[in-house]
Amino acid sequence: MKLESLSPFFFPFVALCFTVATAATFTIRNNCSYTVWAAAVGGGGKRLESGATWNLNVKPGTRGARIWARTNCQFDEAGRGRCKTGDCGGRLKCKAYGKPPNTLAEFALNQYKNLDFFHISLVDGFNVPMEF
């Protein structure tokens, strides 16, 4: 195919495809002086000692997603257990939202006019300080 024969709409279309297909990575860092068990829907969960990080890859177009910290958790080797705050059905890797109280980072990617939306919410209570 010769370059002269390409439609003038080809390049904007290609650029749009790459823009829509880009995922996001959130780096979650525990700045608390104690251990927290980070959780995300969709994304799972992970134990984070003080200063530790977790890179969470999120698909483009994700909406209604949450990240939160759970406290005072105990899990067995299979990832079953409980948390005092933010528990998500007794699982290390969450598949559902956490039980209050829990401070929430909520987000939606590539939504209206290709914008990303995010905020911190205390609607489910407060359990750890958080910034987004």
Secondary structure, 3 states (H helix, E strand, C coil): CCHHHCCCCHHHHHHHHHHHCCCEEEEEECCCCCCEEEEEECCEEEEECCCCEEEEEECCCCCCEEEEEEEEEEECCCCEEEEEECCCCCECCCCCCCCCCCCEEEEECCCHHHCCEEEEECCCCCCCCCCC
